[in-house]
Amino acid sequence: MARYYVRWQLNPQLIPVDPEERNKLLTSLLEMVGEDIKAGKIKDWGIVAGESCGYIIREEASDAELHASTYKWMPYVSFQTSAVLTFEQLAELNKKAFATAKAK
């Protein structure tokens, strides 16, 4: 599984002004987050205190699967994504790079 750091931002133009409508929308978005957490797709999720943005640590089988998973959030949320390596992956890559450099 590939791991991704995803920065998300709510689209303020699409957030209802009416408190009840806003609560209904935000509740439905949070329910979708909960579903992805239960399914194991989201490993960590957070919101910046006092703002309408946050982050997700997400695992997907491929870049294409990650792209497809963002569709359900549009147009209410926009994303910036970056593939990331785990500590274990970096440690293994470091060993291989050192071995390659030493062999030269």
C-alpha positions as a Markdown table, in Angstrom:
| # | Residue | x | y | z |
|---|---|---|---|---|
| 1 | Met | 0.0 | 0.0 | 0.0 |
| 2 | Ala | 1.1 | 3.5 | -0.8 |
| 3 | Arg | 0.9 | 6.1 | 1.9 |
| 4 | Tyr | -0.1 | 9.7 | 1.3 |
| 5 | Tyr | 0.0 | 13.0 | 3.2 |
| 6 | Val | -3.1 | 14.9 | 2.1 |
| 7 | Arg | -3.8 | 18.5 | 2.9 |
| 8 | Trp | -7.5 | 19.3 | 2.7 |
| 9 | Gln | -9.4 | 22.6 | 2.5 |
| 10 | Leu | -13.1 | 23.2 | 2.7 |
| 11 | Asn | -14.5 | 25.4 | -0.1 |
| 12 | Pro | -15.9 | 28.4 | 1.9 |
| 13 | Gln | -18.1 | 29.4 | -1.0 |
| 14 | Leu | -20.1 | 26.1 | -0.7 |
| 15 | Ile | -20.5 | 26.0 | 3.0 |
| 16 | Pro | -24.1 | 27.0 | 3.9 |
| 17 | Val | -24.7 | 30.2 | 5.9 |
| 18 | Asp | -27.7 | 28.7 | 7.7 |
| 19 | Pro | -26.4 | 27.0 | 10.8 |
| 20 | Glu | -28.7 | 24.0 | 10.4 |
| 21 | Glu | -27.8 | 23.4 | 6.8 |
| 22 | Arg | -24.1 | 23.9 | 7.6 |
| 23 | Asn | -24.3 | 21.3 | 10.5 |
| 24 | Lys | -26.1 | 18.8 | 8.2 |
| 25 | Leu | -23.3 | 19.2 | 5.5 |
| 26 | Leu | -20.4 | 19.0 | 8.0 |
| 27 | Thr | -22.0 | 16.0 | 9.8 |
| 28 | Ser | -22.3 | 14.1 | 6.5 |
| 29 | Leu | -18.6 | 14.9 | 5.6 |
| 30 | Leu | -17.5 | 13.7 | 9.1 |
| 31 | Glu | -19.5 | 10.5 | 8.6 |
| 32 | Met | -17.6 | 9.9 | 5.4 |
| 33 | Val | -14.3 | 10.4 | 7.2 |
| 34 | Gly | -15.5 | 7.9 | 9.9 |
| 35 | Glu | -16.3 | 5.3 | 7.2 |
| 36 | Asp | -12.8 | 5.7 | 5.7 |
| 37 | Ile | -11.2 | 5.4 | 9.2 |
| 38 | Lys | -13.2 | 2.2 | 9.9 |
| 39 | Ala | -12.2 | 0.8 | 6.4 |
| 40 | Gly | -8.6 | 1.4 | 7.3 |
| 41 | Lys | -8.0 | 3.9 | 4.4 |
| 42 | Ile | -7.5 | 6.8 | 6.7 |
| 43 | Lys | -4.7 | 6.2 | 9.3 |
| 44 | Asp | -4.9 | 9.7 | 10.8 |
| 45 | Trp | -7.1 | 12.8 | 10.3 |
| 46 | Gly | -7.0 | 16.2 | 11.9 |
| 47 | Ile | -8.3 | 19.8 | 11.5 |
| 48 | Val | -6.3 | 22.9 | 12.1 |
| 49 | Ala | -8.0 | 24.5 | 15.2 |
| 50 | Gly | -10.1 | 27.5 | 14.2 |
| 51 | Glu | -9.7 | 27.0 | 10.5 |
| 52 | Ser | -11.4 | 25.1 | 7.7 |
| 53 | Cys | -8.4 | 23.0 | 6.7 |
| 54 | Gly | -6.5 | 20.0 | 7.9 |
| 55 | Tyr | -4.6 | 16.8 | 7.0 |
| 56 | Ile | -5.1 | 13.1 | 6.3 |
| 57 | Ile | -2.6 | 10.2 | 6.4 |
| 58 | Arg | -4.2 | 7.9 | 3.9 |
| 59 | Glu | -3.3 | 4.4 | 2.4 |
| 60 | Glu | -4.3 | 3.4 | -1.0 |
| 61 | Ala | -3.3 | 0.7 | -3.4 |
| 62 | Ser | -2.3 | 3.2 | -6.1 |
| 63 | Asp | -2.3 | 6.8 | -7.2 |
| 64 | Ala | -5.4 | 6.1 | -9.3 |
| 65 | Glu | -7.2 | 4.7 | -6.3 |
| 66 | Leu | -6.3 | 7.8 | -4.3 |
| 67 | His | -7.6 | 10.0 | -7.1 |
| 68 | Ala | -10.8 | 8.1 | -7.3 |
| 69 | Ser | -11.3 | 8.3 | -3.5 |
| 70 | Thr | -11.3 | 12.2 | -3.6 |
| 71 | Tyr | -14.3 | 12.4 | -5.9 |
| 72 | Lys | -16.8 | 11.9 | -3.2 |
| 73 | Trp | -15.6 | 15.0 | -1.5 |
| 74 | Met | -15.8 | 17.3 | -4.4 |
| 75 | Pro | -16.7 | 20.2 | -4.7 |
| 76 | Tyr | -16.9 | 20.8 | -1.0 |
| 77 | Val | -13.2 | 19.9 | -0.3 |
| 78 | Ser | -10.0 | 20.4 | -2.3 |
| 79 | Phe | -6.8 | 18.4 | -1.8 |
| 80 | Gln | -3.1 | 18.6 | -2.2 |
| 81 | Thr | -1.4 | 15.2 | -1.9 |
| 82 | Ser | 2.1 | 13.9 | -1.5 |
| 83 | Ala | 3.3 | 10.4 | -1.4 |
| 84 | Val | 5.3 | 9.7 | 1.8 |
| 85 | Leu | 7.5 | 6.9 | 3.0 |
| 86 | Thr | 7.3 | 5.3 | 6.4 |
| 87 | Phe | 10.2 | 5.1 | 8.8 |
| 88 | Glu | 10.7 | 1.4 | 7.9 |
| 89 | Gln | 10.7 | 2.2 | 4.2 |
| 90 | Leu | 13.3 | 5.0 | 4.6 |
| 91 | Ala | 15.5 | 2.8 | 6.8 |
| 92 | Glu | 15.5 | 0.1 | 4.2 |
| 93 | Leu | 16.2 | 2.5 | 1.4 |
| 94 | Asn | 19.0 | 4.0 | 3.4 |
| 95 | Lys | 20.6 | 0.6 | 3.9 |
| 96 | Lys | 20.4 | -0.1 | 0.1 |
| 97 | Ala | 21.8 | 3.3 | -0.8 |
| 98 | Phe | 24.7 | 2.9 | 1.7 |
| 99 | Ala | 25.5 | -0.6 | 0.3 |
| 100 | Thr | 25.4 | 0.7 | -3.2 |
| 101 | Ala | 27.7 | 3.7 | -2.4 |
| 102 | Lys | 30.1 | 1.4 | -0.4 |
| 103 | Ala | 30.4 | -1.0 | -3.4 |
| 104 | Lys | 31.6 | 1.7 | -5.7 |
